[in-house]
């Protein structure tokens, strides 16, 4: 005969813990199956210590990390870059519309001096197309970059459109006459295209011309020893052979973009 099967003894009643369990199994089971009181985060039937442990495990960790901060910084930089490009694009479109629908209220009569001390006025360039840029000799990066760009435009035109290049003159006007003496500009001119005409004048003459072209000019980062930079508008003004403004080119434009616009303006034949 097979031995009779015996059933395990029933669990003790009245909340007693099994021998050796210390009550932990009972609390664990109650924590597993008990419901949470709405709005309290505390499970029914749990004592204070168990309730606190469960509640602590339900607290979300903080979302901020170095990787997250890095992504935010990249996004902010991208937004700033997009804003600058979009602003320049709108300026270019606006200038194109102004030129095509009427004479813009930019520019006018002016008088300065060249590197030899000779008087030069806007009338001196009648019959020539001009690329006019405002800058200063101690500019560390932007001015040299824009002036090299103009030099590349002149060289490209000489290679592909020599008849047009013969009628274009690049002009540099200093917005820092206090430091850009004729001697200083002569040294500065050695680093750029030989066809450039460098002009300066008295502070009043320069200020009047800058105002007519709506050029922003302001001292910046002045040190204790008197050294400083000059904040100014970064625009290349393109005039036709009558002295009227034909177009303007912003910093975002490549040399090839400027060449395309110059050729378009110089070969345009009005139909009327």
TAJO-V809358 format. One record per pair of residues at least 24 apart in sequence whose C-alpha atoms are under 10 Angstrom apart, sorted by sequence separation. I is the first residue (numbers start at 1). J is the second residue. D is the distance in Angstrom with one decimal. If there is no record, write none. Layout:
I&J&D + I&J&D
//
This chain:
147&171&9.6 + 170&194&9.6 + 171&195&8.7 + 172&196&6.9 + 173&197&8.5 + 174&198&7.8 + 175&199&9.8 + 176&200&8.4 + 177&201&6.3 + 178&202&8.1 + 213&237&8.8 + 238&262&8.0 + 147&172&8.4 + 170&195&6.7 + 171&196&5.6 + 172&197&6.1 + 173&198&6.2 + 174&199&6.5 + 175&200&7.8 + 176&201&9.4 + 177&202&6.4 + 178&203&7.2 + 240&265&8.3 + 241&266&9.3 + 169&195&6.8 + 170&196&5.0 + 171&197&4.7 + 172&198&4.8 + 173&199&4.9 + 174&200&5.3 + 175&201&9.2 + 176&202&9.6 + 177&203&5.9 + 239&265&9.8 + 240&266&7.7 + 168&195&9.2 + 169&196&6.9 + 170&197&6.3 + 171&198&6.0 + 172&199&6.1 + 173&200&5.9 + 174&201&8.1 + 176&203&7.9 + 177&204&9.5 + 238&265&9.4 + 169&197&7.5 + 170&198&8.8 + 171&199&7.5 + 172&200&8.6 + 173&201&8.9 + 175&203&8.3 + 177&205&9.5 + 143&172&9.9 + 174&203&9.9 + 177&206&7.5 + 176&206&8.4 + 177&207&9.7 + 175&206&6.4 + 176&207&9.8 + 174&206&7.6 + 175&207&7.8 + 173&206&8.1 + 175&209&9.6 + 129&164&9.1 + 175&210&7.9 + 128&164&10.0 + 129&165&9.2 + 136&172&8.8 + 137&173&10.0 + 173&209&9.4 + 174&210&9.9 + 129&166&9.4 + 130&167&8.3 + 131&168&7.3 + 132&169&8.5 + 133&170&8.0 + 134&171&8.5 + 135&172&7.0 + 136&173&7.8 + 137&174&7.4 + 173&210&9.3 + 128&166&8.7 + 129&167&5.9 + 130&168&5.4 + 131&169&6.3 + 132&170&6.1 + 133&171&6.2 + 134&172&5.9 + 135&173&6.3 + 136&174&5.0 + 137&175&9.1 + 138&176&8.9 + 155&193&9.0 + 128&167&5.2 + 129&168&4.7 + 130&169&4.7 + 131&170&4.6 + 132&171&4.7 + 133&172&5.1 + 134&173&4.9 + 135&174&5.2 + 136&175&5.7 + 137&176&7.9 + 154&193&8.6 + 127&167&7.8 + 128&168&5.8 + 129&169&6.3 + 130&170&5.6 + 131&171&5.9 + 132&172&6.1 + 133&173&6.2 + 134&174&5.9 + 135&175&5.7 + 136&176&5.6 + 137&177&9.8 + 175&215&9.5 + 127&168&9.5 + 128&169&6.8 + 129&170&8.6 + 130&171&6.9 + 131&172&8.5 + 132&173&7.5 + 133&174&8.7 + 134&175&6.3 + 135&176&7.7 + 136&177&8.4 + 138&179&8.7 + 151&192&7.3 + 152&193&8.6 + 154&195&8.6 + 175&216&9.8 + 176&217&9.1 + 134&176&9.7 + 137&179&8.4 + 138&180&8.4 + 150&192&9.5 + 151&193&5.3 + 175&217&7.2 + 176&218&9.7 + 125&168&9.6 + 136&179&8.8 + 137&180&6.4 + 148&191&9.1 + 150&193&8.3 + 151&194&8.7 + 175&218&9.3 + 176&219&9.3 + 125&169&8.2 + 136&180&7.1 + 137&181&9.6 + 144&188&9.9 + 147&191&9.7 + 148&192&6.7 + 149&193&9.9 + 151&195&8.4 + 147&192&7.1 + 148&193&7.4 + 151&196&8.4 + 138&184&9.5 + 147&193&8.1 + 150&196&9.4 + 137&184&7.5 + 138&185&10.0 + 144&191&8.8 + 137&185&6.7 + 144&192&8.2 + 179&227&10.0 + 136&185&9.0 + 137&186&9.9 + 147&196&9.1 + 137&187&9.2 + 138&188&8.8 + 137&188&6.2 + 136&188&9.5 + 137&189&8.9 + 176&229&9.3 + 176&230&7.5 + 175&230&8.0 + 175&231&9.6 + 175&232&8.1 + 114&172&10.0 + 114&173&9.5 + 113&173&9.8 + 112&173&8.8 + 132&196&9.8 + 136&200&9.8 + 172&236&9.7 + 117&182&7.6 + 131&196&9.4 + 132&197&9.5 + 133&198&9.9 + 134&199&9.7 + 171&236&9.6 + 115&181&8.9 + 116&182&7.6 + 170&236&9.6 + 171&237&9.6 + 115&182&5.4 + 116&183&9.6 + 170&237&9.9 + 114&182&7.9 + 115&183&7.9 + 170&238&9.2 + 113&182&9.0 + 115&184&9.6 + 169&238&9.9 + 115&185&7.2 + 116&186&9.3 + 168&238&9.5 + 169&239&9.8 + 114&185&9.6 + 115&186&6.6 + 168&239&9.4 + 114&186&9.9 + 134&206&9.8 + 168&240&9.1 + 167&240&9.8 + 168&241&8.9 + 115&189&9.5 + 167&241&8.3 + 134&210&8.1 + 121&199&10.0 + 120&199&8.0 + 134&213&9.8 + 119&199&9.5 + 120&200&9.7 + 118&199&9.7 + 120&201&10.0 + 134&215&8.0 + 115&197&8.2 + 116&198&9.8 + 117&199&9.2 + 119&201&9.4 + 134&216&9.9 + 135&217&9.4 + 114&197&7.2 + 115&198&6.4 + 116&199&9.7 + 117&200&9.2 + 134&217&9.5 + 114&198&5.9 + 115&199&6.7 + 117&201&9.4 + 113&198&8.5 + 114&199&4.6 + 115&200&8.1 + 112&198&9.9 + 113&199&5.5 + 114&200&6.6 + 150&236&8.7 + 112&199&6.2 + 113&200&5.6 + 114&201&8.5 + 111&199&9.4 + 112&200&5.7 + 113&201&5.8 + 146&234&8.3 + 111&200&9.3 + 112&201&5.0 + 113&202&9.2 + 139&228&9.8 + 140&229&8.7 + 143&232&10.0 + 146&235&8.9 + 147&236&9.4 + 111&201&8.1 + 112&202&8.0 + 138&228&9.0 + 139&229&7.0 + 146&236&8.4 + 138&229&7.5 + 139&230&7.6 + 143&234&8.2 + 113&205&10.0 + 138&230&8.8 + 139&231&9.4 + 142&234&8.2 + 112&205&6.9 + 136&229&8.9 + 111&205&7.0 + 112&206&7.7 + 136&230&7.6 + 168&262&9.7 + 110&205&7.7 + 111&206&8.8 + 135&230&8.5 + 136&231&9.8 + 110&206&8.8 + 135&231&9.2 + 136&232&9.3 + 111&208&9.6 + 112&209&9.1 + 135&232&7.3 + 165&262&9.9 + 110&208&7.8 + 111&209&8.2 + 134&232&7.9 + 135&233&8.6 + 161&259&9.8 + 164&262&9.0 + 165&263&9.6 + 168&266&9.9 + 109&208&9.7 + 110&209&6.0 + 134&233&7.7 + 135&234&8.2 + 156&255&8.7 + 164&263&7.7 + 167&266&9.7 + 109&209&8.0 + 110&210&9.7 + 133&233&9.5 + 134&234&7.5 + 135&235&9.8 + 156&256&8.5 + 108&209&8.0 + 133&234&7.9 + 134&235&7.7 + 153&254&9.3 + 154&255&9.4 + 107&209&7.7 + 110&212&8.8 + 133&235&6.6 + 134&236&7.8 + 149&251&9.6 + 152&254&9.8 + 153&255&5.6 + 157&259&7.1 + 161&263&8.3 + 164&266&7.4 + 107&210&8.7 + 108&211&10.0 + 109&212&8.6 + 132&235&8.5 + 133&236&5.0 + 134&237&9.2 + 152&255&6.4 + 153&256&7.3 + 156&259&7.5 + 157&260&9.8 + 164&267&8.8 + 107&211&8.5 + 108&212&6.3 + 132&236&5.5 + 133&237&6.5 + 146&250&9.3 + 149&253&9.4 + 150&254&9.8 + 151&255&8.9 + 152&256&8.8 + 153&257&9.2 + 106&211&9.1 + 107&212&5.0 + 108&213&7.9 + 131&236&6.3 + 132&237&4.9 + 133&238&9.2 + 146&251&7.2 + 149&254&7.6 + 150&255&7.1 + 153&258&6.9 + 154&259&8.4 + 157&262&9.1 + 106&212&6.0 + 107&213&4.8 + 130&236&9.7 + 131&237&5.6 + 132&238&6.4 + 145&251&9.2 + 149&255&5.7 + 152&258&9.8 + 153&259&5.8 + 157&263&8.5 + 105&212&8.3 + 106&213&5.1 + 107&214&8.2 + 130&237&7.8 + 131&238&4.7 + 132&239&7.9 + 146&253&9.9 + 148&255&9.3 + 149&256&9.4 + 152&259&9.1 + 153&260&9.6 + 105&213&8.5 + 106&214&7.0 + 130&238&5.7 + 131&239&6.7 + 146&254&9.8 + 150&258&8.5 + 105&214&9.5 + 106&215&9.9 + 129&238&7.2 + 130&239&5.2 + 131&240&9.4 + 142&251&8.7 + 146&255&9.5 + 149&258&9.0 + 150&259&9.4 + 153&262&9.1 + 129&239&5.5 + 130&240&6.9 + 128&239&8.4 + 129&240&4.7 + 130&241&7.8 + 128&240&6.9 + 129&241&4.7 + 126&239&9.9 + 127&240&8.1 + 128&241&4.5 + 129&242&8.0 + 130&243&8.2 + 125&239&9.7 + 126&240&8.7 + 127&241&4.4 + 128&242&7.6 + 129&243&7.6 + 130&244&9.9 + 125&240&9.7 + 126&241&5.7 + 127&242&6.3 + 128&243&8.1 + 129&244&9.3 + 130&245&9.4 + 125&241&7.6 + 126&242&5.7 + 127&243&8.2 + 129&245&9.7 + 130&246&9.7 + 131&247&9.6 + 132&248&9.3 + 133&249&10.0 + 125&242&8.4 + 126&243&6.3 + 129&246&9.2 + 131&248&8.9 + 125&243&7.4 + 126&244&9.9 + 131&249&9.4 + 123&242&8.9 + 124&243&9.8 + 122&242&9.8 + 123&243&7.8 + 122&243&7.2 + 107&237&9.3 + 106&237&9.7 + 131&262&9.6 + 107&239&9.5 + 129&262&9.6 + 109&243&9.5 + 108&243&8.5 + 107&243&8.8 + 108&244&8.5 + 107&244&7.9 + 108&245&9.6 + 129&266&8.5 + 106&244&8.8 + 107&245&7.4 + 105&244&10.0 + 106&245&7.3 + 104&244&8.5 + 105&245&9.1 + 103&244&7.7 + 104&245&7.2 + 103&245&7.7 + 104&246&9.1 + 103&246&9.0 + 104&247&9.9 + 99&244&9.5 + 99&245&7.5 + 100&246&8.9 + 88&235&9.9 + 98&245&9.9 + 99&246&6.2 + 100&247&9.6 + 98&246&9.5 + 99&247&6.9 + 98&247&9.1 + 99&248&9.7 + 95&245&9.6 + 96&246&8.5 + 97&247&9.8 + 95&246&9.0 + 96&247&6.6 + 95&247&6.6 + 96&248&8.3 + 95&248&6.9 + 95&249&9.3 + 92&247&8.4 + 93&248&10.0 + 92&248&7.0 + 91&248&8.9 + 92&249&7.1 + 91&249&9.2 + 92&250&7.3 + 91&250&8.3 + 88&249&9.1 + 89&250&8.5 + 92&253&9.8 + 88&250&6.5 + 88&251&8.0 + 89&252&8.5 + 88&252&7.2 + 89&253&9.5 + 85&250&9.8 + 88&253&9.2 + 85&251&9.3 + 85&252&7.0 + 84&252&9.1 + 85&253&10.0
//
